[in-house]
Amino acid sequence: MAINYPENYKEMYWHSVEDGDFPNADEYVLLSFENFSLPMVGRCEGNEYDGYIFYLGDEMDSCVSEGLFVNAWMPIPKRLEE
């Protein structure tokens, strides 16, 4: 059986926020944390002038206010289609 990889599979790697690499504001991504072992789905808002703020899911409280420090993000893979 042949596997049809998601069209974004080549982008499926961790993007470091230390390198100034941030996701688009209109998409949900997987977030990696320097002080928590499990990735979570979240989003990023802001810009290079005002700064970027990460949020978990649809929450209004930032990750930092919850004590979570984002160190990287990854696009969420598209579902596998057979």
Buried (B, 14 or more C-beta within 10 A) or exposed (E): EEEEEBEEEEEBEEBEBEEEEBBEEEEBBBBBBEEBEEBBEBBBBEEEEEEBBBBBEEEEEBBEEEEBBBEBBBBBBEEEEE
